[in-house]
Amino acid sequence: MIPSMIIIQILLLPNLQGRVEIYRFTLTEDGRGGATETWRKVAEYNARVTNQSDTESIVGGGIQPSAQWTLIVATSADVMPQDRVYLVGDASRYWDVIGTDFGQTELLVQHCGLVERVA
């Protein structure tokens, strides 16, 4: 018989819970008429990242995986479309924010749509 704790862990595998870092794309002028593109850390929050769907397609003769995720975070969190979300301590993958319900009234938590990328 499988212990109940292992069953709970198996059921929660598609969910990641912990600290996330939010990065925002910024342009910094270099003083010579140009600019440097960088990703600046905006904040760090407690959050949950849940998997919604996984797909694969053939692009240019190669297999292209795609995964849709949802970030669940406090309503006060500063998360905007085009931001990047990293799990604290894991730089091997990140998520691009594709939408958020920020600004809606009477929210208990904020939901942000994510697309997974590999660094």
Solvent accessible surface area in square Angstrom, and as a share of the most:
residue,aa,sasa,rsa
1,M,238,1.06
2,I,96,0.49
3,P,79,0.50
4,S,81,0.52
5,M,122,0.54
6,I,79,0.40
7,I,80,0.40
8,I,85,0.43
9,Q,101,0.45
10,I,96,0.49
11,L,126,0.63
12,L,86,0.43
13,L,128,0.64
14,P,67,0.42
15,N,44,0.22
16,L,45,0.22
17,Q,132,0.59
18,G,31,0.29
19,R,100,0.36
20,V,1,0.00
21,E,28,0.13
22,I,0,0.00
23,Y,48,0.18
24,R,56,0.21
25,F,88,0.37
26,T,32,0.18
27,L,115,0.57
28,T,76,0.44
29,E,151,0.68
30,D,62,0.32
31,G,74,0.72
32,R,209,0.76
33,G,87,0.83
34,G,32,0.31
35,A,58,0.45
36,T,68,0.40
37,E,122,0.55
38,T,57,0.33
39,W,88,0.31
40,R,125,0.45
41,K,90,0.38
42,V,41,0.24
43,A,25,0.19
44,E,60,0.27
45,Y,45,0.17
46,N,106,0.54
47,A,11,0.08
48,R,87,0.32
49,V,1,0.00
50,T,19,0.11
51,N,38,0.19
52,Q,108,0.48
53,S,49,0.32
54,D,100,0.52
55,T,82,0.48
56,E,127,0.57
57,S,60,0.38
58,I,136,0.69
59,V,94,0.54
60,G,88,0.85
61,G,75,0.72
62,G,34,0.33
63,I,123,0.62
64,Q,93,0.41
65,P,89,0.56
66,S,42,0.27
67,A,11,0.09
68,Q,68,0.30
69,W,23,0.08
70,T,22,0.13
71,L,0,0.00
72,I,48,0.25
73,V,5,0.03
74,A,54,0.42
75,T,54,0.32
76,S,100,0.65
77,A,0,0.00
78,D,53,0.27
79,V,0,0.00
80,M,63,0.28
81,P,55,0.34
82,Q,136,0.61
83,D,1,0.01
84,R,52,0.19
85,V,0,0.00
86,Y,37,0.14
87,L,32,0.16
88,V,68,0.39
89,G,84,0.80
90,D,45,0.23
91,A,77,0.60
92,S,72,0.46
93,R,61,0.22
94,Y,24,0.09
95,W,0,0.00
96,D,29,0.15
97,V,2,0.01
98,I,99,0.50
99,G,25,0.24
100,T,40,0.23
101,D,26,0.14
102,F,98,0.41
103,G,64,0.62
104,Q,114,0.51
105,T,118,0.69
106,E,171,0.76
107,L,52,0.26
108,L,170,0.84
109,V,58,0.33
110,Q,0,0.00
111,H,82,0.37
112,C,0,0.00
113,G,25,0.24
114,L,0,0.00
115,V,16,0.09
116,E,38,0.17
117,R,102,0.37
118,V,124,0.71
119,A,87,0.68
